[in-house]
Every structure is written in structure tokens, then in C-alpha cells.
Amino acid sequence: MREIEKCFARLFSTDDGKRALAYLQAITFQRALSPASSDQQLRYAEGQRAMVAAILRLIDRGRNPV
């Protein structure tokens, strides 16, 4: 797992990687669904958030090895 963490850290340390990550964070963490959203919409949005959170964890582990 250690090698993939380093890969994510390198990938998202570039200017393009930083821009892409900022975009992913904006469309997931900074988006709110309405109270009328369906269960499917909520689950889909949560899946997106979980994926971006996983990417952030991999980047952090790659930059800050234990």
C-alpha cells in the first residue's frame, strides 16, 4: 500500500493535481442537497464524498509516512 500512497502524493502535488483535487472537493464537500433529495441521490453523493475522502487520506499518508 505504501507505494500507491506515494503515487497519490506525487500526483496531487503538481499544479494540475492541486486544481483537480480542489475541483473534486468543491463538487463533493461544498455541495448541499435539498431536503427533497431522494435516498438514491443522498447515497450517490455520500459515495462521491467517501471517494474524495479516501483520496485525501492516501495523499496524506504519502506525504506523512508513519
GIMOWO-V451591 format. One line per field, one symbol per residue. psi: psi as a letter, one per 30 degrees, with the letter a starting at -180 (. if undefined). A space follows every 50 residues. Layout:
psi: ???
This chain:
psi: feeeeeeeeeegfleeeeeeeeeeeefdfgkkllfgkleeeeeeeeeeee eeeeeeeeeeeefik.
